Amino acid sequence: MALKPAALIKKLTEQNIQKIKLAITDIDGVLRGKVISFDKFKSIAESGFGFCDVVFGWDAGDVAYDNAEITGWHTGYPDATAIIDIQTYRQIPWDNDIPFFLADFDKAGSNAMQICPRVLLKKVVKNINDAGFQAFCSQEFEWFNLVDNADELYTGKFRDLKPMTHGMFGYSVLRASQRSAFFNDLFDLLKKFDIPLEGIHTETGPGVYEAAIMYSGALEAADRAVLFKSSVKEIGHRHGVLPTFMAKFNENLPGCSGHVHQSLWSGDGKQNLFYDKKKKNNISALMENYIAGQLYCLPYILPMFAPTVNSYKRLVEGAWAPTTLTWAVDNRTTALRALPGGEKSARLETRVVGSDSNPYLAIAACLASGLYGVRKKLKLDVTATVGNGYANTSNGVLPANLWQATQAMKNSDLAKELFGESFVSHFTGTREWEWRQFSKVVTDWELKRYLEII
């Protein structure tokens, strides 16, 4: 049942609440927020509040873009109206149960509305609903857990990072039990924070965990995923642990994924339209259209799945991440893994997505590209891969780095059709900025290779 602002305010008043935490998500998927008084909250719960639009005008390190049009020094970085989504109400169990809400910039006429990741996903979900479907999604994450020695990290320029545990023990009961307080807190506190997990286990690599979030409607799934990443960091800090969702933390270790699972259901939410028991492998014609749409769109929307320079260090052959435009049934070497086994569980897993992705953008890209295939009735002409997906380059390969991927998206009429010209222009501009910041840095690799010998 939907929450009503007046009823919620009454409830919080009765609980003698004094303060509220609010947050929006920036273009990189990082939560930006503030704590306000309860009196202030009551006055803005329905009308919204001013939030500096610089959150879309700077990068993850708070350095202002020099190529943004919607906001920048030329606009003076004004406030944009952020609208609180009352339905996102939660209490943070590791922070004295302070009430928490997500907000976005879903106000007609707002420049920020055109580039807000959460608003973009809401538009895609509306398109899904208008087409007569409901979308259900979930995201699963892998991430490394390091010893939280932030002072040493900054002093030593982030070298000599120490994992929480040692060894390459995937699915290890022993390794999980060695940090059982942290492991159990993740499961229990996240559930109390309304981020229920289907499961959590160790992955291959020192100090690596993987967690699958319980599936839900698409917007709720993205909310959960964004809050999951931030929550894991907050909970980790309380245990002396520094979690990182970098796509490739170490060149000698596996990368970290953020796979998106998705399915389309009937408008009433009662029938999984990806499942057809009369078809081969139980894959419905609609699911074939959906898969064909994602394969067709993937080269033009890849930065929404792989948004950082580091993302492409993960997308390499033999590292449990795809490099080719492929699909198959239950094959972990392809870009798309179809899992059509059951009437309730039939779904598609998009394996390109990294753990460094912005969940709103990743899920929006999955759904919009899949819906494109459904609307165009694209035929799944790409043969399902049998065996090693890395060796199957017949349908093409993914762009090799952030610059190549960004240029493909920037110049794509298809991307603009799916997400709007304003969003594509702004987002690809931020990715070009990211590439330029990386390209001017002299790295440790260059020093070791050239300083003495050349």
C-alpha positions as CSV (number, residue, x, y, z in Angstrom):
1,M,0.0,0.0,0.0
2,A,1.4,3.4,-1.0
3,L,2.5,5.7,1.8
4,K,0.7,9.1,2.1
5,P,2.8,12.1,3.2
6,A,0.3,13.3,5.8
7,A,0.0,9.8,7.4
8,L,3.7,9.3,7.4
9,I,4.4,12.8,8.9
10,K,1.8,11.9,11.6
11,K,3.6,8.6,12.3
12,L,7.0,10.2,12.5
13,T,5.6,13.0,14.8
14,E,4.3,10.4,17.2
15,Q,7.8,8.8,17.2
16,N,9.3,12.2,18.2
17,I,11.6,12.1,15.2
18,Q,14.0,15.1,15.2
19,K,15.9,14.7,12.0
20,I,15.7,13.1,8.5
21,K,18.4,11.9,6.1
22,L,17.8,12.6,2.3
23,A,19.9,11.6,-0.7
24,I,19.9,11.8,-4.5
25,T,22.1,9.8,-6.8
26,D,24.6,11.5,-9.1
27,I,25.7,10.5,-12.6
28,D,28.3,8.1,-11.3
29,G,25.8,6.3,-9.0
30,V,27.2,8.0,-5.8
31,L,24.7,9.0,-3.1
32,R,24.8,12.8,-2.4
33,G,22.7,13.9,0.6
34,K,22.1,15.8,3.8
35,V,20.5,15.6,7.2
36,I,17.7,18.0,7.8
37,S,15.4,18.8,10.8
38,F,12.0,17.2,11.0
39,D,10.4,20.6,10.8
40,K,12.1,21.3,7.5
41,F,11.1,17.9,6.2
42,K,7.4,18.6,7.0
43,S,7.6,21.7,4.9
44,I,9.2,20.1,1.8
45,A,7.7,16.6,1.9
46,E,5.3,17.3,-1.0
47,S,6.7,20.5,-2.6
48,G,10.4,19.5,-2.8
49,F,13.5,21.3,-1.8
50,G,16.5,23.1,-3.4
51,F,19.5,20.9,-4.1
52,C,22.6,22.4,-5.9
53,D,22.7,21.1,-9.4
54,V,26.5,20.8,-9.2
55,V,25.9,17.2,-8.3
56,F,25.5,16.7,-12.1
57,G,28.3,19.1,-12.9
58,W,31.2,17.5,-11.2
59,D,32.9,14.1,-11.2
60,A,33.3,11.5,-8.5
61,G,36.1,13.5,-7.1
62,D,34.1,16.8,-7.0
63,V,36.1,18.3,-9.9
64,A,33.9,20.5,-12.1
65,Y,33.4,19.3,-15.7
66,D,34.6,21.8,-18.3
67,N,32.3,20.4,-21.0
68,A,28.8,20.4,-19.4
69,E,26.0,22.5,-21.0
70,I,23.1,21.9,-18.6
71,T,25.1,23.1,-15.5
72,G,28.5,24.7,-15.0
73,W,30.3,27.9,-14.2
74,H,28.3,29.5,-17.0
75,T,25.0,28.9,-15.2
76,G,26.3,29.7,-11.7
77,Y,25.4,26.2,-10.3
78,P,21.8,27.1,-9.1
79,D,19.6,25.0,-7.0
80,A,17.3,22.5,-8.8
81,T,14.1,21.3,-7.1
82,A,14.5,17.8,-5.7
83,I,11.3,15.8,-5.1
84,I,11.3,13.4,-2.2
85,D,9.9,10.0,-3.0
86,I,7.9,9.1,0.1
87,Q,7.7,5.5,-1.1
88,T,11.4,5.1,-0.4
89,Y,11.0,5.6,3.3
90,R,13.3,3.5,5.4
91,Q,15.1,3.6,8.8
92,I,18.8,3.1,9.0
93,P,19.4,0.4,11.6
94,W,23.1,1.1,12.0
95,D,22.5,4.8,12.5
96,N,20.0,5.0,15.4
97,D,17.1,4.2,13.0
98,I,17.2,7.7,11.5
99,P,14.4,7.9,8.8
100,F,15.8,8.0,5.3
101,F,14.4,9.0,1.9
102,L,15.6,9.1,-1.7
103,A,14.8,12.1,-3.9
104,D,15.2,12.9,-7.6
105,F,14.7,15.8,-9.9
106,D,11.4,14.7,-11.4
107,K,9.9,18.2,-11.9
108,A,8.6,19.3,-15.3
109,G,10.7,22.0,-16.9
110,S,13.8,21.3,-14.8
111,N,17.1,21.1,-16.6
112,A,18.2,18.5,-14.0
113,M,15.3,16.4,-14.9
114,Q,16.8,15.7,-18.3
115,I,19.9,14.1,-16.9
116,C,18.8,12.7,-13.6
117,P,19.6,8.9,-13.6
118,R,16.6,8.0,-11.4
119,V,14.2,10.1,-13.6
120,L,15.6,8.4,-16.7
121,L,14.8,5.0,-15.3
122,K,11.3,6.2,-14.3
123,K,10.7,7.2,-18.0
124,V,11.9,3.8,-19.2
125,V,9.6,2.0,-16.7
126,K,6.7,4.1,-18.0
127,N,7.5,3.1,-21.5
128,I,7.5,-0.6,-20.4
129,N,4.1,-0.1,-18.6
130,D,2.6,1.8,-21.6
131,A,3.5,-1.1,-23.8
132,G,1.5,-3.4,-21.5
133,F,4.2,-5.0,-19.4
134,Q,5.6,-5.0,-16.0
135,A,9.4,-5.3,-15.5
136,F,10.9,-7.2,-12.6
137,C,14.6,-6.9,-12.0
138,S,17.4,-7.5,-9.5
139,Q,21.1,-6.7,-9.5
140,E,23.8,-8.8,-7.9
141,F,27.3,-7.5,-7.0
142,E,30.8,-8.8,-6.4
143,W,33.1,-6.6,-4.4
144,F,36.5,-6.8,-2.6
145,N,36.7,-6.1,1.1
146,L,40.0,-4.5,2.2
147,V,41.4,-3.7,5.6
148,D,40.2,-0.1,6.3
149,N,43.5,1.8,6.6
150,A,42.3,4.9,4.8
151,D,45.0,7.1,6.4
152,E,47.7,4.8,5.0
153,L,46.0,4.6,1.6
154,Y,46.0,8.3,1.1
155,T,49.6,8.7,2.4
156,G,50.8,5.8,0.2
157,K,48.8,6.8,-2.9
158,F,46.6,3.7,-2.7
159,R,49.4,1.1,-3.0
160,D,49.9,-2.1,-0.9
161,L,46.2,-2.7,-0.4
162,K,45.5,-5.4,2.1
163,P,42.5,-7.8,1.6
164,M,40.3,-8.6,4.5
165,T,41.0,-12.4,4.1
166,H,43.6,-14.3,2.0
167,G,43.3,-16.9,-0.6
168,M,41.1,-17.6,-3.6
169,F,38.3,-19.3,-1.8
170,G,35.0,-19.0,-3.6
171,Y,31.9,-20.3,-1.8
172,S,34.0,-20.7,1.3
173,V,32.2,-21.3,4.5
174,L,35.5,-21.0,6.4
175,R,36.3,-17.6,5.0
176,A,32.9,-16.2,5.7
177,S,33.0,-17.5,9.3
178,Q,36.4,-15.8,9.9
179,R,34.6,-12.4,9.5
180,S,31.2,-13.7,10.7
181,A,30.2,-10.5,12.5
182,F,30.6,-8.4,9.3
183,F,29.1,-11.2,7.1
184,N,26.1,-11.5,9.3
185,D,25.6,-7.8,9.8
186,L,25.5,-7.4,6.0
187,F,22.6,-9.9,5.7
188,D,20.7,-8.8,8.8
189,L,21.1,-5.1,8.7
190,L,20.4,-4.8,5.0
191,K,17.2,-6.8,5.5
192,K,16.1,-4.3,8.2
193,F,17.0,-1.5,5.8
194,D,14.6,-3.0,3.2
195,I,17.3,-4.4,1.0
196,P,16.5,-8.2,1.3
197,L,19.2,-10.5,-0.1
198,E,18.5,-13.8,-1.8
199,G,22.0,-14.9,-0.8
200,I,25.5,-13.9,0.0
201,H,28.8,-15.9,-0.2
202,T,32.5,-15.5,-0.8
203,E,33.7,-15.3,-4.4
204,T,37.0,-16.2,-6.0
205,G,39.7,-13.8,-4.7
206,P,41.0,-12.6,-1.4
207,G,38.3,-10.9,0.6
208,V,35.7,-11.0,-2.1
209,Y,31.9,-11.4,-1.4
210,E,29.0,-11.7,-3.8
211,A,25.4,-10.8,-2.9
212,A,22.2,-11.2,-4.9
213,I,19.5,-8.7,-4.0
214,M,15.9,-10.0,-4.0
215,Y,14.0,-9.1,-7.2
216,S,11.3,-6.4,-7.3
217,G,9.9,-3.9,-9.7
218,A,12.5,-2.1,-11.8
219,L,12.6,1.2,-9.9
220,E,12.7,-0.5,-6.5
221,A,15.4,-2.8,-7.8
222,A,17.6,0.1,-8.7
223,D,16.9,1.9,-5.4
224,R,17.9,-1.2,-3.5
225,A,21.1,-1.6,-5.6
226,V,22.2,2.0,-5.1
227,L,21.5,1.8,-1.4
228,F,23.1,-1.6,-1.2
229,K,26.5,-0.3,-2.4
230,S,26.4,2.7,0.0
231,S,25.2,0.6,2.9
232,V,27.9,-2.1,2.5
233,K,30.5,0.7,2.7
234,E,28.9,2.2,5.9
235,I,28.5,-1.2,7.6
236,G,32.0,-2.2,6.5
237,H,33.5,0.9,8.1
238,R,32.0,-0.1,11.4
239,H,33.9,-3.4,11.1
240,G,37.2,-2.0,10.0
241,V,36.6,-3.0,6.5
242,L,36.9,-0.9,3.3
243,P,34.6,-2.4,0.6
244,T,35.4,-1.4,-3.0
245,F,33.1,-1.8,-6.0
246,M,35.8,-1.1,-8.6
247,A,35.3,-3.3,-11.6
248,K,38.9,-4.5,-11.6
249,F,40.7,-4.0,-8.3
250,N,43.9,-5.9,-9.3
251,E,45.2,-7.0,-12.7
252,N,46.0,-10.5,-11.3
253,L,42.6,-11.1,-9.8
254,P,39.1,-11.5,-11.2
255,G,36.9,-8.4,-11.8
256,C,33.7,-7.5,-10.1
257,S,30.4,-7.7,-11.8
258,G,27.0,-6.1,-11.2
259,H,24.9,-8.5,-13.3
260,V,21.3,-7.4,-14.0
261,H,18.6,-10.0,-14.0
262,Q,15.3,-9.0,-15.7
263,S,12.0,-10.3,-17.0
264,L,8.9,-8.8,-18.6
265,W,5.5,-9.8,-17.1
266,S,1.9,-9.2,-18.1
267,G,0.4,-5.9,-17.1
268,D,-1.3,-7.4,-14.1
269,G,2.0,-9.0,-13.0
270,K,0.6,-12.5,-13.1
271,Q,2.4,-14.1,-16.1
272,N,6.0,-14.2,-16.9
273,L,6.1,-13.4,-20.6
274,F,9.7,-14.7,-21.1
275,Y,8.5,-18.3,-20.5
276,D,6.8,-20.5,-23.1
277,K,6.7,-24.2,-22.4
278,K,5.9,-25.0,-26.0
279,K,9.1,-23.3,-27.3
280,K,12.7,-24.6,-27.5
281,N,14.4,-24.1,-24.1
282,N,11.1,-22.5,-23.0
283,I,12.2,-19.2,-24.5
284,S,9.2,-17.2,-25.6
285,A,9.1,-15.3,-28.9
286,L,8.9,-12.1,-26.8
287,M,12.1,-13.0,-24.9
288,E,13.8,-13.7,-28.2
289,N,12.8,-10.2,-29.4
290,Y,14.1,-8.8,-26.1
291,I,17.5,-10.6,-26.4
292,A,17.8,-9.4,-30.0
293,G,17.2,-5.8,-28.9
294,Q,19.9,-5.9,-26.3
295,L,22.4,-7.5,-28.7
296,Y,21.6,-4.9,-31.3
297,C,21.9,-1.9,-28.9
298,L,24.8,-3.1,-26.7
299,P,27.7,-1.5,-28.8
300,Y,25.9,1.9,-28.5
301,I,25.0,1.9,-24.8
302,L,28.0,0.2,-23.3
303,P,29.1,3.2,-21.1
304,M,25.9,2.8,-19.1
305,F,27.1,-0.7,-18.2
306,A,30.8,0.1,-18.0
307,P,31.1,3.7,-17.1
308,T,34.7,4.1,-15.9
309,V,38.2,3.7,-17.4
310,N,38.7,0.8,-15.0
311,S,35.5,-1.0,-16.3
312,Y,37.3,-2.1,-19.4
313,K,40.1,-3.8,-17.4
314,R,37.4,-6.3,-16.4
315,L,36.0,-6.9,-19.9
316,V,38.9,-9.1,-21.0
317,E,39.0,-12.6,-22.2
318,G,39.0,-15.4,-19.7
319,A,38.2,-13.2,-16.7
320,W,34.5,-14.2,-16.2
321,A,33.3,-11.1,-18.0
322,P,32.1,-11.0,-21.6
323,T,34.0,-9.5,-24.6
324,T,31.7,-10.6,-27.5
325,L,28.2,-9.8,-28.6
326,T,26.9,-13.2,-27.7
327,W,24.0,-15.0,-25.9
328,A,23.4,-18.5,-24.7
329,V,21.3,-20.5,-22.3
330,D,23.1,-20.8,-18.9
331,N,26.6,-19.9,-20.3
332,R,28.8,-17.6,-18.2
333,T,31.1,-16.7,-21.1
334,T,28.5,-14.8,-23.1
335,A,27.3,-11.2,-22.8
336,L,23.7,-12.4,-22.2
337,R,22.8,-15.5,-20.3
338,A,19.3,-16.7,-20.7
339,L,17.8,-18.6,-17.8
340,P,14.4,-19.8,-19.0
341,G,14.1,-22.8,-16.7
342,G,10.9,-22.1,-14.8
343,E,7.6,-20.3,-15.3
344,K,8.2,-18.0,-12.4
345,S,12.0,-17.7,-12.6
346,A,12.6,-17.3,-16.4
347,R,14.8,-14.3,-16.9
348,L,17.7,-12.8,-18.8
349,E,21.0,-12.0,-17.0
350,T,23.0,-9.2,-18.6
351,R,26.6,-10.0,-17.7
352,V,28.3,-7.0,-19.2
353,V,27.4,-4.9,-16.3
354,G,30.2,-4.1,-13.8
355,S,29.9,-3.5,-10.1
356,D,31.0,0.1,-10.7
357,S,27.9,0.8,-12.7
358,N,25.2,3.3,-11.7
359,P,22.2,0.9,-11.1
360,Y,19.6,3.4,-12.5
361,L,21.5,3.7,-15.7
362,A,22.4,0.0,-16.0
363,I,18.8,-1.2,-15.5
364,A,17.4,1.6,-17.7
365,A,19.8,0.5,-20.5
366,C,18.8,-3.2,-20.1
367,L,15.1,-2.5,-20.2
368,A,15.2,0.2,-22.9
369,S,17.3,-1.9,-25.3
370,G,15.2,-5.0,-24.6
371,L,12.0,-3.1,-25.2
372,Y,13.4,-1.8,-28.5
373,G,13.7,-5.3,-29.7
374,V,10.2,-6.1,-28.6
375,R,8.7,-3.1,-30.3
376,K,10.7,-3.6,-33.5
377,K,10.0,-7.4,-33.3
378,L,13.7,-8.0,-33.9
379,K,14.4,-11.6,-34.8
380,L,17.1,-13.4,-32.8
381,D,19.2,-14.2,-35.8
382,V,22.4,-14.6,-33.6
383,T,22.9,-18.2,-32.9
384,A,23.1,-19.2,-29.3
385,T,26.8,-19.8,-28.4
386,V,27.8,-23.3,-27.6
387,G,30.9,-23.5,-25.5
388,N,33.4,-20.6,-25.2
389,G,31.8,-17.3,-25.8
390,Y,35.2,-15.5,-26.0
391,A,36.0,-17.4,-29.2
392,N,32.7,-16.5,-30.9
393,T,33.3,-13.2,-32.6
394,S,30.9,-13.7,-35.5
395,N,28.5,-11.1,-34.2
396,G,31.2,-8.6,-33.2
397,V,33.0,-7.6,-30.1
398,L,32.5,-5.0,-27.4
399,P,34.4,-1.6,-27.6
400,A,37.8,-2.0,-26.0
401,N,37.9,1.1,-23.8
402,L,35.9,3.9,-22.4
403,W,36.8,6.4,-25.2
404,Q,35.7,4.0,-27.9
405,A,32.5,3.1,-26.1
406,T,31.7,6.7,-25.4
407,Q,32.2,7.8,-29.1
408,A,30.0,5.0,-30.2
409,M,27.2,6.2,-27.9
410,K,27.8,9.9,-28.5
411,N,27.3,9.5,-32.3
412,S,24.5,7.0,-32.0
413,D,21.0,8.1,-33.1
414,L,19.8,4.9,-31.5
415,A,21.1,5.9,-28.0
416,K,19.4,9.3,-28.5
417,E,16.1,7.6,-29.4
418,L,16.3,5.4,-26.3
419,F,17.3,8.0,-23.7
420,G,16.9,11.5,-25.2
421,E,19.5,13.8,-26.8
422,S,20.0,15.9,-23.6
423,F,20.9,12.9,-21.5
424,V,23.2,11.3,-24.1
425,S,25.0,14.6,-24.7
426,H,25.6,15.2,-21.0
427,F,26.4,11.6,-20.1
428,T,28.9,11.0,-22.9
429,G,30.5,14.4,-22.1
430,T,31.1,13.2,-18.5
431,R,32.6,10.0,-19.9
432,E,34.9,12.0,-22.2
433,W,35.9,14.0,-19.2
434,E,36.7,10.8,-17.3
435,W,38.9,9.6,-20.1
436,R,40.8,12.9,-20.4
437,Q,41.5,12.9,-16.6
438,F,43.0,9.5,-16.9
439,S,44.9,10.2,-20.1
440,K,47.0,13.0,-18.6
441,V,48.1,11.0,-15.6
442,V,51.6,9.5,-15.5
443,T,51.0,6.0,-14.0
444,D,53.1,3.7,-12.0
445,W,53.3,1.3,-15.0
446,E,54.8,4.0,-17.1
447,L,57.4,4.9,-14.5
448,K,58.5,1.3,-14.0
449,R,58.6,0.7,-17.7
450,Y,60.3,3.8,-19.0
451,L,62.0,5.9,-16.3
452,E,65.3,4.0,-16.1
453,I,65.6,2.2,-19.5
454,I,64.3,4.6,-22.1
